[in-house]
Amino acid sequence: MPVFEIICLANSRKHGGRCVAGLRTDGQGWLRPVGSSEDGTLSPEHYTLRPSGEVRIFDRLLVGCLKPQPEPHQPENWVIDGTPWKLGDPLTPPELAKIIQPHFVQGPALFGSESDRIPFASFSDRPVPTSLALVLPEHLQWKIATARTGGRRLRSLFTLGGADYDLAVTDPVWEQRLEKLSEGTFPAGAVGLKAEDRILLTVSLGEPFLKDNCCYKLIAAVTILPPSLRSILVRSAKMEDKEKKSSAAGEEDFEAGHAVEAGEAEPAELDEIAGLEAEAELKRDLAKVMVREYQHMASDLRWEVLDYLDSHPDEPLPEVARRFGVKEGSIRAWKAHQTMGTYRRQNERKKDRIRRNQEPLFKSPSAKQGPRYLERKRYSNFIHFFDKTPEGIVCPHFFILAHANGCPYECQYCYLNLTLRHYPEPTVFSNTARMFQEVREWLLAEDKPAVLNCGELSDGLAWDDSTELSRNLVPLFAGQKRHKLLFLTKSTNVTSLLEMEPTPRVIVSFSLNAEEVARRFEKKSPPPLKRLEAARRLRERGWDVRLRLDPIIPIENWAVHYRPIAEAINAVAPEVVTLGTLRFFKTLPNFARFGNEVFRYGEDFQDPDGRLRLAPELRLSIYRFLMDILTCSKIGLCKETAEIHEKLGLAGEKQSCNCTLD
């Protein structure tokens, strides 16, 4: 019976057991060990290596097999013989790279199509040569939703060769890692990934699904490439690119030679000699470049390891060596040289290089200019889709532009105290060149008309005087006719907008409240009447202005306090008015930094989104009171239940509100 040596590249969840797959070290491609059951699911006694536990990605395994059992959708299946698997010595990063690199798929197609599934019947005409692929994704995101059965559904969104994919994740390690994320779509870094981390995905074709008889593409493994392996793969990619360019140049030389023979150009022996000398010089230069690139990558890896040791002094060296894929002796040598100061000058040069490559930061505002903020680069996507609202809560889906995190106004009820609980200080992202380019690409790529909300994770205009955000974004939207930009703000900082030509592709929306409510719970925000004055000036200038009275808080004599602000809203004559009452998640009071008094008004009515709210009868009374005063023809509710919409006779999902196109 044959025994195969494979490098494990998948250990995914399957029908209560596991599906393990890997690449053979003899260069013969993929192998998927399967059990003797009908669907081939592996049991714990198969994939558990004592005392090491379950098999892990990049483990070198010795697997005994009985016979091949190819399926139309999975040709690499082999039935195991039931003997315990053995764990071999780990491969070095160069050895590992040599095995896995030929199996990277560049896209755009995966297994012959760009769909997320393949009809099983199609395999009889076009059998797949393999049902496994390695992918280095671009624009990776995590998507968490609730399945029809009530459980969590984890998916990954990514781009491959220009094609967009939305695939289910069945890697149990990453299912556990992503447990802390709520419903919604999140950037790759939401689970602590660093900017320099490179993700490797193992994509597999699953078993035929009973309902449609299709084999779905699944992400069977998510792997953070070790730095040493990542460096080798990057270097190899550069070499391949150079070889392609060299090959293209060779083809041009070949065509030129034929032109000479055809009499289109005179042959010149001296030119031929010069060409040979130039070719030799090019090879010498390329060799020097590769040496320098290798030295830079080796130096970067060395400092990455040493920095890790400084922050994890108690971790054993063998574990560190395994984590980074380097020899333990090399790490000991690096530590010795670090102690002797050998690397001091190299480290200074590295720091200088980093400083030269940094983009210029915004000039931080003085107290006279406006509220202060921290500055840093953003490494995840600036734009992501907001679709967290569950069924039963009416809220339009829109896109978020994360130009900043946090807000300077310190409102007691603000949900950002929970969302950004690990980032207490407002932060403005400084790498604006990439942000504006991402906006340009989004404007071209997003086919369906949509709203890009510039005030979901921060105030849209609080720092506009110093960041000049509006001066850069407005022209991008004014030059197209499909999408709209939304500035949502409590600020009165509208100078730049007043100086620009208005465009119907930009909406400016002001959040308001009753004067007494603002005095109690919106400590550092401008008074509501000053916000209304800024809104009036923009409206007169020709801008599309919307007003949002939210969150309405039923302080004593609430009707007396809210009537004046409602009448003042009528004087501005906004395009849309949105109403919303106090609502918050149960855990928000635990992270509130500016007082807890406001949360005494909320109760748990088991609403679909899990938020605490005012009593339904009180909410209906508040909405009816204000709708009787307001003269605006377009009135919507913010994150309110479908039941309340129905009782008020509102359009629900078809309503106009703060975040809709119209």
C-alpha positions in Angstrom: 0.0 0.0 0.0 1.4 3.4 -1.0 2.5 6.0 1.6 2.4 9.6 0.4 4.3 12.5 1.8 2.2 15.7 1.5 2.4 19.3 2.7 -0.9 20.0 4.4 -2.7 23.0 2.9 -6.3 22.5 4.1 -8.0 21.1 7.2 -11.6 22.3 6.8 -14.9 21.5 8.5 -17.0 18.8 6.7 -20.2 17.1 8.1 -19.0 17.0 11.7 -15.5 15.9 10.7 -12.7 17.2 8.5 -11.5 17.4 4.9 -7.7 17.4 4.7 -5.8 18.1 1.5 -2.2 18.8 0.5 0.5 18.9 -2.2 2.7 15.9 -2.7 6.4 16.5 -2.1 7.3 14.4 -5.2 5.8 17.1 -7.4 2.8 15.0 -8.5 0.2 17.6 -7.4 -2.7 17.5 -5.0 -3.8 14.7 -2.8 -7.0 14.6 -0.7 -7.0 11.7 1.8 -10.7 10.5 2.3 -12.3 8.1 4.7 -14.2 5.0 3.8 -17.6 6.6 4.4 -19.8 7.6 1.5 -18.8 11.3 1.5 -15.2 10.6 2.6 -15.3 12.7 5.8 -12.3 12.2 8.1 -12.9 11.4 11.8 -10.7 12.8 14.6 -8.7 9.6 14.9 -7.6 10.2 11.2 -6.4 13.8 11.4 -5.2 14.0 15.0 -1.5 13.5 15.5 -0.5 12.7 19.1 1.0 14.5 20.9 0.8 17.4 18.4 -3.0 17.6 18.1 -4.7 18.3 14.8 -2.8 18.6 11.6 -1.8 22.2 10.8 -1.1 24.1 7.6 2.4 23.4 6.2 2.7 20.2 8.3 4.7 17.5 6.5 2.6 14.4 6.7 3.1 10.8 5.8 -0.3 9.3 4.9 -0.9 5.6 4.1 -3.5 5.0 1.4 -5.4 2.0 0.0 -6.5 3.1 -3.5 -7.3 6.1 -5.6 -11.0 7.0 -5.6 -11.3 9.9 -8.1 -14.7 11.7 -8.4 -15.8 13.8 -11.3 -15.6 16.9 -9.1 -12.6 15.8 -7.0 -10.1 13.8 -9.1 -7.3 13.8 -6.4 -9.1 11.7 -3.8 -7.3 8.6 -2.2 -8.9 6.3 0.4 -6.8 6.1 3.5 -5.7 2.7 4.9 -6.5 3.6 8.6 -2.9 3.6 9.9 -1.9 6.6 12.0 -0.5 9.5 10.1 3.1 10.5 10.8 4.5 14.0 11.2 7.7 14.6 9.2 10.4 17.3 9.7 9.3 20.7 8.5 10.6 21.9 5.2 12.7 25.0 4.9 11.0 28.1 3.3 12.8 27.6 0.0 11.8 24.0 -0.2 8.2 24.9 0.7 8.0 27.7 -1.9 9.3 25.3 -4.6 6.4 22.9 -3.9 3.5 25.4 -3.6 4.3 28.2 -6.1 3.4 26.2 -9.3 -0.1 25.8 -7.9 -1.0 29.4 -7.5 -4.0 30.5 -9.6 -3.8 34.0 -11.0 -7.4 34.2 -12.1 -9.8 35.6 -13.1 -11.3 32.1 -13.4 -11.2 29.5 -10.6 -11.8 25.9 -11.8 -12.8 27.2 -15.2 -15.4 29.8 -14.2 -15.8 33.1 -12.2 -19.0 31.8 -10.5 -19.2 30.6 -6.9 -20.5 27.2 -8.0 -20.3 24.7 -10.9 -23.2 22.4 -11.9 -22.2 18.8 -11.1 -23.6 17.7 -14.5 -21.0 19.7 -16.3 -18.2 17.5 -15.1 -19.3 14.7 -17.4 -18.4 16.8 -20.4 -15.6 18.9 -18.9 -13.9 17.1 -15.9 -11.8 19.4 -13.8 -8.1 18.5 -13.7 -8.0 19.5 -10.0 -10.5 20.6 -7.4 -8.0 22.6 -5.2 -6.2 25.8 -5.8 -4.0 28.3 -4.0 -4.9 31.9 -4.2 -3.2 35.2 -3.1 -6.4 37.4 -2.8 -6.6 41.1 -3.3 -9.1 43.4 -1.4 -9.9 40.7 1.1 -12.9 41.3 3.4 -14.9 39.2 5.9 -18.7 39.0 5.7 -20.7 37.8 8.6 -24.4 37.0 8.3 -27.1 34.9 9.9 -28.0 31.7 8.0 -31.7 30.6 7.6 -31.1 28.0 10.2 -30.2 30.7 12.7 -26.4 30.0 12.8 -23.6 32.2 11.7 -22.6 32.3 8.1 -19.0 33.3 7.4 -17.9 34.3 3.9 -14.9 36.0 2.4 -15.0 38.7 -0.3 -11.9 39.1 -2.5 -10.7 39.9 -6.0 -8.6 37.6 -8.1 -7.3 38.7 -11.5 -10.0 41.4 -11.7 -12.9 39.0 -10.8 -14.8 39.4 -7.6 -15.5 36.4 -5.4 -17.9 35.8 -2.5 -17.1 32.4 -1.0 -18.0 30.5 2.2 -15.2 29.9 4.7 -15.0 26.4 6.2 -11.6 26.7 8.0 -12.5 26.0 11.7 -9.5 28.0 13.0 -10.7 31.1 11.3 -14.3 30.5 12.1 -13.2 30.7 15.8 -11.0 33.7 15.1 -13.8 35.6 13.5 -16.3 34.8 16.3 -15.9 38.3 17.8 -17.2 40.0 14.7 -20.9 40.9 14.6 -23.0 40.8 11.4 -21.7 42.9 8.5 -18.7 43.3 6.2 -15.3 44.0 7.6 -11.8 44.7 6.3 -9.2 41.9 6.5 -7.5 43.8 9.4 -10.6 43.6 11.6 -9.2 40.5 13.3 -5.7 41.9 14.1 -3.9 41.3 10.8 -0.9 43.6 10.2 -0.5 45.7 7.0 2.5 43.6 6.0 0.6 40.2 6.5 -0.1 38.3 3.3 -3.0 35.9 3.2 -3.0 32.6 1.3 -6.3 31.0 0.6 -6.8 27.3 -0.3 -10.0 27.1 -2.4 -11.7 23.7 -2.9 -14.8 22.4 -4.7 -17.3 21.0 -2.2 -19.6 18.0 -2.5 -22.8 18.5 -4.7 -25.4 20.5 -2.9 -28.7 18.6 -2.7 -31.0 21.6 -3.6 -29.3 22.6 -6.9 -26.8 19.7 -7.5 -24.0 22.2 -7.8 -20.5 22.0 -6.3 -19.7 25.2 -4.5 -16.3 26.8 -4.2 -15.2 26.9 -0.6 -12.3 28.5 1.2 -10.9 25.4 2.9 -8.0 27.2 4.6 -6.9 30.8 5.4 -3.2 31.1 6.1 -1.0 34.0 7.1 2.2 33.4 5.2 5.3 33.2 7.4 7.6 36.2 6.7 10.4 34.1 5.3 8.1 32.3 2.9 6.4 35.5 2.0 9.8 37.1 1.1 10.8 34.2 -1.1 7.4 34.2 -3.0 7.7 38.0 -3.5 11.2 37.6 -4.8 10.2 34.8 -7.1 7.3 36.9 -8.5 9.7 39.6 -9.3 12.0 37.2 -11.0 9.1 35.8 -13.1 8.2 39.4 -14.1 11.8 40.1 -15.2 11.9 36.8 -17.1 8.8 37.7 -19.0 10.2 41.1 -19.9 13.5 39.5 -20.9 11.5 37.0 -23.1 9.6 39.8 -24.7 12.8 41.6 -25.4 14.2 38.4 -26.9 11.2 38.1 -29.2 11.7 41.6 -30.4 15.4 40.9 -31.2 14.3 37.7 -33.1 11.9 39.7 -35.2 14.6 42.4 -35.8 17.0 39.7 -37.0 14.5 38.5 -39.5 14.0 42.0 -40.7 17.7 42.2 -41.4 17.7 39.0 -43.4 14.7 40.3 -45.4 16.7 43.4 -46.4 14.6 45.8 -44.3 17.8 46.8 -42.4 21.5 46.4 -43.1 23.3 43.7 -40.9 26.1 45.1 -38.8 28.6 42.8 -37.1 29.6 45.5 -34.7 26.0 46.0 -33.6 25.8 42.2 -32.9 28.9 42.3 -30.8 27.6 45.4 -28.9 24.3 43.5 -28.3 26.2 40.6 -26.8 28.1 42.9 -24.5 24.9 44.7 -23.5 23.3 41.3 -22.7 26.2 40.3 -20.5 26.1 43.7 -18.7 22.4 43.3 -18.2 22.8 39.9 -16.6 25.5 41.3 -14.2 23.2 44.2 -13.3 20.3 41.8 -12.6 22.5 39.6 -10.4 23.5 42.7 -8.4 19.9 43.8 -8.1 18.8 40.3 -6.9 21.6 40.3 -4.3 20.6 43.7 -2.9 16.9 42.6 -2.9 17.8 39.4 -1.0 19.9 41.4 1.5 17.0 43.9 2.1 14.5 41.1 2.6 16.8 39.1 4.9 17.4 42.2 7.0 13.7 42.9 7.2 13.0 39.4 8.3 15.8 39.5 10.9 14.4 42.7 12.5 10.9 41.3 12.4 12.1 38.3 14.4 14.1 40.4 16.8 11.2 42.9 17.4 8.9 39.9 18.0 11.3 38.5 20.6 11.5 41.9 22.3 7.7 41.9 22.7 7.4 38.2 23.5 10.5 37.5 25.7 9.0 34.4 27.3 8.2 32.5 24.1 10.6 29.6 23.5 13.0 30.0 20.6 11.8 26.7 18.9 8.3 28.2 18.8 9.6 31.5 17.4 11.7 29.6 14.8 8.6 27.6 13.7 6.5 30.8 13.6 8.9 32.6 11.2 10.2 29.5 9.4 13.9 30.1 10.2 16.5 28.0 12.0 16.8 28.3 15.7 20.6 28.8 15.3 20.1 31.8 13.1 17.9 33.4 15.7 20.6 32.8 18.4 23.2 34.4 16.1 21.0 37.4 15.4 20.4 37.9 19.1 24.2 37.8 19.8 24.9 40.4 17.1 22.1 42.6 18.4 23.7 42.5 21.8 27.1 43.5 20.4 25.6 46.4 18.4 26.5 44.9 15.0 23.2 45.9 13.5 22.9 49.4 14.9 24.0 51.3 11.7 21.9 49.0 9.5 18.9 49.7 11.7 19.4 53.4 11.4 19.6 53.2 7.6 16.4 51.2 7.7 14.6 53.8 9.8 15.8 56.5 7.4 14.4 54.5 4.5 11.1 54.2 6.2 11.0 57.9 7.0 11.7 58.7 3.3 8.9 56.4 2.1 6.2 57.9 4.5 3.5 60.1 3.0 3.2 63.6 4.4 0.7 63.9 7.2 -2.0 66.5 7.6 -1.0 69.6 9.6 -2.6 69.0 13.0 -5.0 71.9 13.8 -4.4 74.3 16.6 -7.0 75.0 19.2 -8.1 78.0 17.2 -8.6 76.0 14.0 -10.7 73.3 15.6 -10.7 70.1 17.6 -7.5 68.1 17.6 -6.9 64.6 16.4 -4.3 61.9 16.0 -2.8 61.1 12.6 -1.8 57.7 11.1 -2.0 55.7 7.9 -4.9 53.4 7.2 -3.9 50.0 6.0 -7.3 48.4 5.3 -9.8 49.5 2.7 -11.2 53.0 3.0 -14.6 52.0 1.5 -16.8 49.2 2.7 -20.4 48.3 2.4 -22.9 48.7 5.3 -25.4 45.9 5.3 -25.6 45.0 9.0 -29.3 45.7 9.5 -31.3 42.5 10.1 -34.7 41.8 8.8 -37.4 43.6 10.7 -35.4 46.9 11.0 -35.8 49.4 8.2 -32.4 50.9 7.1 -31.1 51.4 3.6 -27.7 49.8 2.7 -25.0 52.2 1.8 -21.2 52.5 1.5 -19.0 54.0 4.2 -15.9 56.1 3.6 -13.7 55.7 6.6 -11.7 58.9 6.3 -11.3 59.0 10.0 -12.2 57.1 13.2 -13.9 58.7 16.1 -15.5 62.1 16.7 -14.5 65.2 18.8 -18.0 66.0 20.1 -18.2 63.5 23.0 -21.9 62.8 22.8 -23.0 60.6 25.7 -25.2 58.2 23.7 -22.8 57.8 20.7 -22.4 54.3 19.3 -18.8 55.0 18.4 -17.9 54.6 22.1 -18.7 50.9 21.5 -17.6 50.5 17.9 -14.2 52.2 18.5 -13.8 51.2 22.1 -10.1 50.3 21.5 -9.4 53.7 19.8 -10.4 56.3 22.4 -8.8 59.3 20.6 -10.2 60.6 17.2 -7.9 59.6 14.4 -7.7 61.1 10.9 -6.1 58.9 8.3 -3.2 60.6 6.5 -2.6 58.5 3.4 -5.2 60.5 1.4 -3.6 59.8 -2.0 -4.7 56.1 -1.7 -8.0 57.1 -0.2 -8.9 59.4 -3.1 -7.7 56.8 -5.6 -10.0 54.2 -4.0 -12.9 56.6 -4.3 -12.1 57.1 -8.0 -12.0 53.3 -8.6 -15.3 52.9 -6.6 -17.1 55.5 -8.7 -16.1 53.6 -11.9 -16.6 50.1 -10.6 -19.9 50.3 -8.7 -22.6 49.9 -11.3 -25.7 50.4 -9.1 -26.3 54.0 -8.0 -25.3 54.3 -4.3 -24.6 56.7 -1.5 -21.0 57.0 -0.1 -21.5 58.0 3.6 -18.7 60.2 4.9 -20.1 60.4 8.5 -20.7 56.9 9.8 -17.4 56.3 11.7 -16.6 60.0 12.3 -18.1 63.5 11.8 -17.9 64.3 8.1 -16.9 68.0 8.4 -15.4 68.4 11.9 -11.8 68.8 10.6 -12.6 70.1 7.1 -10.6 73.3 7.6 -7.4 71.4 8.1 -7.9 68.2 6.1 -9.7 69.9 3.1 -11.7 66.7 2.7 -14.6 68.4 1.0 -12.4 70.3 -1.5 -11.0 66.9 -2.7 -14.1 64.8 -2.7 -16.7 67.1 -4.1 -15.1 67.5 -7.6 -14.8 63.7 -7.9 -18.6 63.3 -7.4 -19.5 66.4 -9.4 -17.9 64.9 -12.5 -20.2 61.9 -12.6 -24.0 61.3 -12.6 -24.5 57.9 -10.9 -23.5 58.1 -7.2 -23.9 60.6 -4.4 -21.6 61.7 -1.5 -23.1 62.3 1.9 -21.5 64.5 4.5 -23.2 63.8 7.9 -22.1 66.3 10.5 -22.8 68.1 13.8 -20.2 70.7 12.7 -20.8 74.2 11.6 -17.5 74.0 9.6 -19.0 74.7 6.1 -16.6 77.5 4.8 -15.1 75.3 2.1 -18.5 74.2 0.8 -19.8 77.7 0.7 -16.8 78.6 -1.5 -17.5 75.8 -3.9 -20.0 75.5 -6.7 -23.0 73.3 -5.5 -23.6 70.0 -7.2 -26.7 67.7 -6.9 -24.3 64.7 -6.5 -23.4 65.8 -2.9 -25.7 65.8 0.2 -24.9 67.7 3.4 -26.9 66.4 6.4 -26.9 67.9 9.9 -27.7 65.9 13.0 -29.8 68.0 15.4 -31.5 67.8 18.8 -33.5 69.9 21.2 -31.5 72.6 22.9 -31.9 71.1 26.3 -31.0 67.6 25.1 -27.9 68.9 23.4 -26.9 70.8 26.5 -27.1 67.6 28.6 -25.8 64.9 26.3 -23.9 66.6 23.5 -21.3 68.4 25.5 -18.8 69.6 22.9 -21.0 69.8 19.8 -22.1 73.3 18.4 -25.5 74.4 19.6 -28.4 73.1 17.4 -29.4 76.6 16.3 -25.9 77.2 15.0 -26.0 74.0 13.1 -29.3 75.1 11.6 -27.8 78.4 10.6 -25.0 76.6 8.8 -27.6 74.4 7.1 -29.6 77.5 6.0 -26.6 79.1 4.5 -25.8 76.0 2.5 -29.4 75.6 1.4 -29.5 79.2 0.2 -26.2 78.6 -1.7 -27.9 75.7 -3.6 -26.7 72.6 -1.8 -28.9 69.6 -1.2 -29.4 69.8 2.6 -31.0 67.2 4.8 -31.7 67.4 8.5 -31.7 64.5 11.0 -33.5 64.9 14.4 -31.8 62.0 16.1 -31.7 60.6 18.7 -34.9 62.0 20.3 -34.6 61.6 24.1 -37.8 61.8 26.2 -36.6 64.2 28.9 -39.3 65.7 31.1 -41.6 67.9 29.1 -40.0 66.5 25.9 -42.8 68.0 23.7 -42.1 71.5 25.0 -38.4 71.1 24.2 -38.8 69.5 20.7 -41.5 71.8 19.3 -39.0 74.8 18.8 -36.4 72.7 16.9 -39.1 71.2 14.7 -40.4 74.7 13.8 -36.8 75.9 13.1 -36.3 72.9 10.8 -39.3 74.1 8.8 -37.6 77.5 8.3 -34.7 75.8 6.6 -36.9 73.8 4.2 -34.6 70.8 3.8 -35.0 68.2 1.1 -35.5 65.3 3.6 -36.0 65.1 7.3 -35.1 61.9 9.2 -36.4 61.2 12.7 -35.0 58.7 15.2 -35.4 57.9 18.8 -32.8 56.8 21.3 -31.5 53.2 20.7 -28.3 51.4 21.7 -26.8 48.0 22.2 -26.8 46.5 25.6 -23.0 46.7 26.0 -22.7 50.4 25.0 -23.1 51.7 28.6 -20.1 49.6 29.6 -17.9 51.7 27.3 -19.6 55.1 27.6 -16.8 57.6 28.4 -18.9 60.7 28.9 -21.6 59.6 31.4 -24.4 57.1 31.7 -27.5 59.1 32.5 -28.9 58.9 29.0 -29.1 55.1 29.0 -31.8 55.0 31.7 -34.4 55.8 29.0 -33.8 52.5 27.1 -35.6 49.2 27.6 -35.1 45.8 25.9 -38.2 44.9 23.8 -36.4 42.0 22.0 -36.2 44.0 18.7 -34.5 42.1 15.8 -31.3 44.1 16.0 -30.9 43.6 19.8 -30.9 47.3 20.6 -32.6 48.8 23.6 -35.2 51.4 22.7 -38.0 53.6 24.1 -41.4 51.9 24.5 -43.2 51.5 21.2 -46.2 53.5 22.3 -43.9 56.4 23.3 -42.0 56.2 20.0 -45.3 56.4 18.1 -46.4 59.4 20.2 -43.1 61.2 19.6 -43.2 60.6 15.8 -46.8 61.6 15.4 -46.2 64.8 17.4 -43.2 65.9 15.3 -44.8 64.8 11.9 -47.8 67.0 12.7 -45.4 70.0 13.0 -42.9 69.3 10.2 -43.8 70.6 6.7 -41.3 68.6 4.7 -42.8 66.2 2.2 -40.1 63.6 2.7 -39.9 62.3 6.2 -38.2 59.0 7.1 -37.2 57.1 10.3 -33.7 55.9 11.2 -33.2 52.3 12.1 -36.7 51.8 13.2 -38.8 48.6 13.2 -41.0 47.7 10.3 -44.0 47.5 12.7 -43.6 51.2 13.7 -43.4 52.2 10.0 -46.6 50.3 9.2 -48.5 51.9 12.1 -47.4 55.4 11.0 -48.3 54.7 7.4 -44.7 55.2 6.1 -43.2 53.5 3.1 -40.7 51.4 5.0 -38.0 50.2 2.7 -39.1 52.6 0.0 -38.9 55.7 2.3 -36.6 58.7 1.7 -34.3 59.2 4.6 -30.9 60.5 5.5 -28.9 57.8 3.6 -31.0 57.2 0.5 -30.3 58.5 -2.9 -33.5 60.6 -3.1 
